[in-house]
Amino acid sequence: MCNTSQAPVTAHILDGTFRLIHIPLHLYPNFLQPILQVLLPQGDDDSLTNEAEGLSIDNKHGFLNISITPVECSVVCHSSWAKNVFEPVIKRLPPNISKTGTVTISKDTYLILSVISAGMDAGSRVMDLTSPLALAGVPIFFITTYYSDFILVPCKDRQTVVQVLLARNFEFDQDESAYVSPSAMSHVRGRSQGSEPPSTPPPSTVAELQVRTFELLKKRNVVPYISPYLSLVQCSGRDLSRLVDYSRRPALSRHLSGNGHRRSWLDNVDTKLYTSLISVLAKQPRFLSITLAQEDPPSLLLDKEYLGVFGDSIVGDTEGDLVPIFLDLVNLPLEATGIVSGVAGKLISEMGMEETGVSSELSYLSTAQAGAVILSSKQAMRALEVLKPLLSKD
C-alpha cells in the first residue's frame, strides 16, 4: 500500500538481535529487579560486560521496550540482556510458581526496523508498513512511539523483509539492499533462506488478509476489550540533545571526567525522568510502555493517573485522552501473521477513517502475547462496536 507518488519511506535496521520476554502479571514482582537492571544500564561495570553488548559507547540502548498492560508484562531487549539478566532469574523461580504461569523468552531472535515516514498519518503508517510484510507471510510485531515506528521481524526472514519493502518503494539507509542477492530480487513473495514455508499460502490481497485475520482471532476466542477507566497519553522525555550531542558516536575521551574516570551513564540522561519511571514501575502500574532507542529521547505511553509523578520531566500532549483496545493473543503462536495489519486495516475501512481523517489518531502496540489498538476515547468506543460482532461466535 505504499504510495509511489509520495516520498519513499526510509527503514533502518538497528544493530543487534532482540528477544521478546513474556512475564505473567502475578510474577511481575519477581522480575522488577532485572527490569530495573536493564532500564538502568551501567556499561562501564565489568560485571555487565556481556549485557553491555546491546549498548552504545555512551551506554544507551539501541532499542528497549518495557510494557506493563492489563494482559502481561512484556520486554523487548537485546539478546544478551535476555540471556544474562532474565534467564538466570527464570531458572531460580520455585517450581510451584512456574506452574501457575510461565515466563517465556522467544526462541526466535528478532531484528528491528526503525521507520521514518514523514508526511503520513498514523493509520496509514500502520497499514503501509505492515501489510506488505503480512502479504509475504512474515510475522511481525509493531510499536508506535512518540517519534518513530518500530517493526520487529524474525531474523530468519531478513532477506524476505528487505526484498518486499524495496519492491514497495521503501528505501533502506546505509545501503541495506546489499543484504539482498540480485538473483533473489525476482522472487519478491519468496521466503528467506532457511525458514520454513507457511502452512498455507499467504493471502494475495489486503481484503483476504483481513478475512483470514478475523477468522483466526475468532477461532482462538480472542475477544477485544477496554480496561475500565484507563486513559493514556503519548509523551516523551525531554530532548537533551542541546546539552549532549547524540548525533554521532562520541570518542572515549569525551566520557572521561577531570580525574580520569569514565563518566557515568547518569551524566547523559534526565535523572528526574528515570526516578519517576522507577517510582511507577515499583507500583506495578496498570499500563506503562517505555521505549528507548539510541536516536530518540525516551518515549512513553502512560496511564494519565501517573502524570503527576513525572511532572515537567515529560513533554507532549498531556491533555490527550487515548484508550487502548486489548487483544489477548496468548492462544496464538508468535509466528501468527497479519494481526496488526488485519485489525488496523479493518478498523480504518469500517470506520471510514481515511475519509474523516481519524486514521491520524490510530496507533498500535505489540507486546509478547497481546496487541493494543490505541485511539481517542470516542473512536475507541466506535472501534469496539466494529470489532465485537466480527469476533463473536455465531
C-alpha positions in Angstrom: 0.0 0.0 0.0 3.0 2.2 -0.2 2.1 5.2 -2.5 4.7 5.6 -5.1 3.7 9.2 -5.6 4.9 10.0 -2.1 8.4 10.3 -0.9 9.8 6.8 -0.2 9.6 5.5 3.4 13.0 5.0 4.9 13.7 2.0 7.0 16.8 1.4 9.1 17.7 -2.0 10.5 19.1 -1.5 14.1 22.2 -3.2 15.2 21.9 -6.4 17.1 19.3 -9.1 17.6 16.5 -9.0 20.1 14.1 -11.3 22.0 10.6 -10.9 23.4 10.0 -11.8 27.0 6.6 -12.5 28.4 6.1 -12.2 32.2 2.7 -13.0 33.7 1.4 -10.2 35.9 1.5 -12.3 39.1 5.2 -12.8 38.6 6.0 -9.2 37.9 7.3 -8.6 41.5 9.9 -11.4 40.9 11.2 -9.6 37.8 11.2 -6.0 39.0 14.9 -6.1 39.8 16.0 -7.4 36.3 13.6 -5.0 34.6 15.3 -2.1 36.5 18.8 -3.5 35.8 18.0 -3.4 32.1 16.4 0.0 32.2 19.4 1.5 34.1 22.4 0.0 32.3 25.9 0.8 33.5 28.1 -0.4 30.6 31.3 0.6 32.3 30.6 -2.0 35.0 32.9 -5.0 34.4 30.2 -7.4 35.7 27.9 -6.4 32.9 30.3 -6.9 30.0 28.1 -9.4 28.3 24.9 -7.5 28.7 26.5 -4.3 27.5 26.8 -5.8 24.0 23.5 -4.1 23.3 24.6 -0.7 24.4 26.3 2.2 22.5 29.6 3.6 23.7 27.7 6.1 25.8 25.7 3.3 27.4 22.5 3.9 25.5 20.2 1.1 24.4 20.0 0.6 20.7 16.4 -0.5 21.5 14.4 -1.4 24.6 10.7 -1.6 25.2 9.2 -2.4 28.6 5.4 -2.6 28.6 3.1 -3.4 31.6 -0.5 -3.8 30.5 -3.6 -5.5 32.0 -2.6 -8.6 29.9 1.0 -9.0 30.8 4.4 -7.5 31.3 6.4 -7.6 28.1 10.1 -6.8 27.5 11.8 -6.4 24.1 15.6 -6.3 24.7 18.9 -7.2 23.2 19.5 -10.9 23.1 22.5 -10.6 25.5 20.2 -9.0 28.2 17.7 -11.7 27.8 20.3 -14.4 28.3 22.4 -12.8 31.0 19.8 -11.0 33.1 16.4 -12.6 32.6 17.3 -16.3 32.1 19.1 -16.7 35.5 16.0 -15.2 37.3 13.7 -17.6 35.4 15.9 -20.6 36.4 15.7 -19.5 40.1 11.9 -19.5 40.2 10.4 -22.1 42.6 8.7 -24.9 40.7 5.3 -24.2 42.3 5.4 -20.6 41.0 6.3 -21.5 37.4 3.4 -24.0 37.3 0.8 -21.1 37.7 2.0 -19.3 34.6 5.4 -19.4 32.9 7.8 -16.7 31.9 8.8 -17.2 28.3 11.7 -15.9 26.1 11.1 -16.1 22.4 13.1 -18.9 20.8 13.5 -16.8 17.6 15.7 -13.8 17.6 14.3 -10.6 16.0 15.7 -7.7 14.1 14.2 -4.3 14.5 13.4 -1.8 11.7 13.2 1.8 12.7 11.0 3.5 10.1 10.9 7.2 9.1 7.7 8.1 7.2 7.3 11.8 7.3 4.0 13.2 5.9 2.0 10.0 6.6 -0.7 9.9 9.3 -0.5 7.2 11.9 -3.2 4.9 10.5 -1.6 5.0 7.0 1.8 4.2 8.5 0.5 1.2 10.3 -1.0 -0.2 7.1 1.7 0.8 4.7 4.4 -0.7 6.9 2.7 -3.9 7.9 0.5 -5.0 5.0 3.3 -5.9 2.5 5.1 -8.0 5.1 1.9 -9.7 6.1 1.1 -10.5 2.5 4.6 -12.1 2.2 3.8 -14.3 5.2 6.2 -12.5 7.6 5.1 -12.4 11.2 5.7 -9.0 12.8 5.4 -7.0 16.0 4.7 -3.3 15.7 5.4 -0.5 18.2 4.3 3.1 17.6 6.2 5.6 19.7 6.2 9.4 20.1 8.9 9.7 17.5 9.2 6.6 15.4 7.6 3.3 14.3 9.4 0.1 15.0 8.8 -3.2 13.4 10.1 -6.5 14.9 10.6 -9.3 12.4 12.3 -12.7 12.8 16.0 -12.6 11.9 15.5 -15.6 9.7 13.2 -13.5 7.5 15.6 -10.7 7.0 16.2 -11.3 3.3 12.4 -11.5 2.6 11.8 -8.3 4.5 14.3 -6.3 2.5 13.0 -7.7 -0.8 9.4 -7.0 0.0 10.0 -3.4 1.2 12.3 -2.5 -1.6 9.7 -3.7 -4.1 7.1 -1.5 -2.4 9.2 1.7 -2.9 10.7 1.7 0.6 14.3 2.8 0.9 17.0 1.4 3.3 19.6 3.8 4.5 23.2 2.6 4.9 22.8 0.5 1.8 20.7 -2.2 3.4 19.9 -3.5 -0.1 23.4 -5.1 0.0 21.8 -7.9 2.1 19.7 -9.0 -0.9 21.3 -11.2 -3.6 20.5 -10.0 -7.1 19.0 -13.3 -8.1 16.6 -13.1 -5.2 15.0 -9.9 -6.4 12.8 -11.6 -8.9 11.1 -13.6 -6.1 9.6 -10.8 -4.0 7.0 -13.1 -2.4 9.5 -15.8 -1.6 10.6 -16.8 1.9 14.0 -16.2 3.3 16.6 -18.9 3.1 16.4 -21.4 5.9 12.9 -20.5 7.0 10.0 -23.0 6.8 7.3 -22.3 4.2 3.9 -21.2 5.6 1.4 -24.0 6.2 -1.0 -22.2 3.8 -0.1 -19.7 1.0 -0.1 -16.1 2.2 -3.1 -14.0 1.3 -2.9 -12.3 -2.1 -4.9 -9.1 -1.2 -5.4 -6.9 1.9 -9.1 -7.9 1.9 -8.2 -11.6 2.1 -5.7 -10.8 4.8 -8.3 -9.1 6.9 -10.7 -12.1 6.4 -8.1 -14.6 7.5 -7.1 -12.5 10.5 -10.5 -12.3 11.9 -11.2 -16.0 11.2 -8.0 -16.8 13.2 -8.9 -14.5 16.1 -12.5 -15.9 16.2 -11.2 -19.5 16.1 -8.9 -18.8 19.1 -11.6 -17.0 21.1 -9.9 -13.6 21.1 -12.3 -11.0 22.5 -11.4 -7.3 22.2 -11.9 -5.3 25.4 -11.3 -2.0 27.0 -10.0 -1.7 30.6 -12.4 0.4 32.6 -11.2 3.9 33.5 -7.9 3.5 31.7 -6.9 6.6 29.8 -3.4 7.1 28.2 -1.2 9.9 26.9 1.6 9.6 24.4 4.6 11.6 25.6 8.3 11.9 25.7 11.2 12.6 27.9 12.8 16.0 27.4 15.3 16.2 24.5 18.7 16.6 26.0 20.5 17.0 22.6 21.2 20.6 23.4 23.2 19.5 26.4 24.6 16.3 24.9 25.4 15.6 21.3 23.9 12.2 20.4 24.2 12.6 16.7 27.4 10.6 16.4 29.3 8.0 18.4 31.5 10.0 20.8 35.1 9.3 21.4 36.0 7.7 24.7 37.9 10.8 25.7 34.6 12.7 25.8 33.4 10.4 28.5 36.3 10.9 30.9 35.9 13.2 33.9 38.7 15.5 35.1 40.1 12.9 37.4 40.4 10.3 34.5 37.4 8.2 35.5 34.8 7.2 32.8 31.8 9.5 33.0 28.6 7.8 34.3 25.6 6.9 32.2 23.7 9.2 34.5 25.6 12.2 33.2 23.8 11.8 29.9 20.2 11.2 31.0 17.4 13.1 32.7 17.6 11.7 36.2 14.2 13.1 37.2 12.6 11.1 34.3 14.3 7.9 35.4 13.5 8.4 39.0 9.8 8.8 38.0 10.0 5.7 35.9 11.4 3.7 38.8 8.7 5.0 41.1 5.9 4.0 38.8 7.4 0.6 37.9 7.7 -0.2 41.6 3.9 0.2 41.9 3.2 -2.3 39.1 1.1 0.2 37.1 -1.9 -0.9 35.1 -0.3 0.5 32.0 3.1 1.9 31.2 5.1 1.4 28.0 8.6 2.8 27.7 10.6 2.7 24.5 14.3 3.6 24.4 16.0 4.0 21.1 19.5 5.4 20.6 18.5 8.1 18.2 15.4 9.3 20.1 14.6 10.7 23.6 12.7 8.2 25.7 9.1 7.6 24.5 6.3 6.8 26.9 2.7 5.6 26.6 1.5 6.4 30.1 -1.6 5.9 32.3 -2.8 9.5 32.9 -3.1 8.6 36.6 0.7 8.9 36.8 1.2 12.3 35.1 1.8 14.0 38.4 4.7 11.7 39.2 6.6 12.8 36.1 5.8 16.5 36.4 7.9 18.5 33.9 10.2 15.6 33.1 7.9 14.8 30.1 6.6 16.7 27.1 3.8 16.1 24.7 0.0 16.2 24.6 -0.6 15.5 28.3 -4.2 16.6 27.8 -4.7 13.7 25.4 -7.3 11.0 26.1 -6.2 7.8 24.4 -7.9 4.4 25.1 -6.3 1.1 24.2 -8.4 -1.8 22.9 -6.7 -5.0 24.0 -6.4 -8.3 22.1 -5.2 -11.1 24.3 -3.2 -13.3 21.9 -1.9 -15.8 24.4 -3.5 -18.7 22.4 -1.9 -17.6 19.2 1.6 -18.7 18.1 4.2 -16.0 18.0 4.6 -16.6 14.2 1.0 -15.6 13.5 0.9 -13.2 10.6 -1.3 -10.3 9.7 -2.7 -9.5 13.1 -1.6 -5.9 13.2 -2.4 -5.1 9.6 -5.6 -7.1 9.6 -7.1 -5.5 12.6 -5.9 -1.9 11.8 -7.0 -2.2 8.2 -10.5 -3.4 9.1 -11.0 -0.6 11.5 -9.8 2.0 9.0 -12.1 0.8 6.3 -15.2 0.0 8.5 -15.0 3.3 10.4 -14.3 5.4 7.3 -11.1 6.7 8.9 -9.4 7.8 5.8 -12.3 9.9 4.6 -12.7 11.6 8.0 -9.0 11.9 8.8 -9.5 10.0 12.0 -6.8 7.4 11.0 -4.3 10.0 12.1 -5.2 9.1 15.7 -4.7 5.3 15.3 -1.6 3.7 16.7 -0.6 0.2 17.7 1.4 -1.6 20.4 2.5 -5.2 20.1 3.6 -6.9 23.3 4.8 -10.5 23.6 1.4 -12.1 23.9 -1.1 -9.2 23.2 -1.9 -6.4 21.0 -3.4 -3.0 21.6 -5.1 -0.7 19.1 -4.9 2.8 20.5 -7.4 5.5 19.6 -9.1 8.6 21.1 -11.7 7.6 23.7 -14.6 8.5 21.3 -13.1 6.5 18.4 -12.2 3.6 20.7 -15.8 3.1 21.6 -16.7 3.0 17.9 -13.9 0.7 17.1 -15.1 -1.7 19.8 -18.5 -1.7 18.3 -16.9 -2.7 14.9 -14.7 -5.4 16.3 -17.1 -7.3 18.7 -19.5 -8.5 16.0 -16.6 -9.6 13.8 -15.2 -11.7 16.6 -18.3 -13.0 18.3 -19.3 -16.7 17.9 -22.2 -17.2 15.6 
